[in-house]
Amino acid sequence: MRYAQPAEGFRSGIEPVLLAASIPARSGEQVLEAGTGAGAALLCLSARVAGIRAAGVEIDAGLARLATSNAAANGFGDMQIIAGAIETAALPGRFDHALANPPYHAPHGTESPDESRETAKRGSDALMHAWIARLSASLRNRGTLTVIVPAGMIPACLAAMTLSDSPCAAIFPLWPKAGRAAKLALLRGIRQGRGTMRLLPGLVLHQPDGSFTRAAQAILREGADLDLRG
């Protein structure tokens, strides 16, 4: 996959790749991403699952143009990138799956000198609730809502999912190394779901020497999926 992103400011890490790997999409289904940036997650998902119909919403107009260019460069010309805020953007119908790597830096933390990075990272409980509410409302019944967030944001996300009628069905920790506390987790909600929430074993990302584990390599380099069904 070819991926262009800004040389400075906000740049993609492994989070969108892991997020994309966790989406249980099938060919022909419609997928929505909030805060799509330069398109990393939707590009990875489209490369793994042929035939999906993907739409991304991005508030930064420059990144939205870059995401459109990246989609074309990879042969995904029908991927729709919408420039605007997820809270108010006009969306093309209902979706089978929604995903986001939402802004999660503390609202009163040190401000980044780079405007694009500040916009991409500065979050709050209110913003998290607004994003999850809009994504949930965009879903068909039994559609999935998946977010990747730091451990400290899990309580706010669980509350927002419940209030938005997409209660969390699974928490999937991402362990930096075996025996270390998880810094990130994937949360899976189901629109109008009624099942019991499960805490899954999760994924260990790194070996003791800092290299990626075999399971992580399979996702990051080989396009393997990440099953959140347990």
C-alpha positions, -999 to +999 in steps of 0.1 A: +000+000+000+012+035-008+006+061+019+016+098+018+013+119+050+026+153+062+064+154+068+057+173+100+028+177+124+003+149+129+015+116+115+000+081+117+013+054+141+003+018+143-031+026+158-050+030+125-036-003+112-047-022+143-081-005+142-086-014+106-076-050+113-103-053+139-133-043+117-154-074+107-164-060+073-173-081+043-174-073+006-203-050-003-207-035+032-205+002+040-180+015+064-177+050+081-146+064+098-145+096+119-113+116+119-099+097+089-067+119+087-048+110+055-068+078+053-045+051+069-073+030+085-096+030+056-068+022+032-057-007+053-092-020+056-099-016+019-067-035+011-077-063+035-114-066+024-120-061-012-153-045-023-162-025+008-177+009+003-158+033+026-164+069+037-142+090+059-149+123+076-119+146+082-121+182+097-087+192+083-093+201+046-056+195+037-057+160+052-090+153+035-074+161+002-044+139+010-067+110+019-085+114-014-052+113-032-040+083-012-072+064-021-067+071-058-030+061-056-041+027-042-069+021-067-097+029-043-112+056-064-147+051-050-137+058-014-155+089-003-137+115+018-159+142+034-142+174+046-160+185+078-166+177+114-182+143+122-207+159+145-223+179+116-211+163+083-238+151+059-234+114+057-243+092+027-269+069+043-265+041+069-235+020+076-227-016+086-195-006+105-182+026+121-147+033+135-125+060+150-092+067+165-106+098+183-088+128+198-079+118+234-053+142+248-064+159+280-083+192+273-060+212+296-027+197+287+002+214+270-009+228+236+010+215+205+026+243+184+015+224+153-022+233+146-030+201+127-016+179+155-034+199+181-067+194+162-061+157+157-052+150+193-070+174+217-100+156+231-125+157+260-152+135+274-178+158+257-161+154+223-158+116+228-196+114+236-204+135+205-183+114+182-196+081+195-232+094+194-229+104+157-212+072+147-238+051+165-266+070+149-251+063+115-253+025+120-278+000+108-293-023+135-266-047+148-239-027+131-205-025+148-188+006+164-151+002+171-127+027+186-091+026+197-084+047+229-060+050+258-069+031+289-078+063+308-106+070+283-123+036+286-149+048+312-160+077+291-163+056+260-183+029+278-207+055+291-210+071+256-216+038+239-244+029+264-261+063+260-259+060+222-275+026+220-244+008+210-233-008+243-197-021+245-196-059+237-158-064+240-127-047+254-095-058+237-063-046+255-032-039+235-002-048+258+031-030+249+050-060+263+041-091+283+036-082+319+032-045+312+001-024+317-020-019+286-018+017+273-044+013+245-075-008+240-100-015+212-136-012+222-164-029+202-200-017+205-230-033+188-259-011+177-290-022+197-268-049+212-281-068+243-252-092+251-228-092+280-196-073+277-164-094+276-128-086+285-107-104+259-071-116+262-058-088+239-026-086+219+010-083+230+027-059+206+064-062+214+090-087+223+113-080+253+139-066+229+114-041+215+107-059+182+072-067+172+057-101+182+048-125+155+011-119+160+016-081+157+038-085+126+011-106+109-013-076+113+011-048+106+030-064+077+008-092+063-027-079+065-040-104+090-073-096+108-078-090+145-108-110+159-127-091+186-154-118+188-134-138+214 
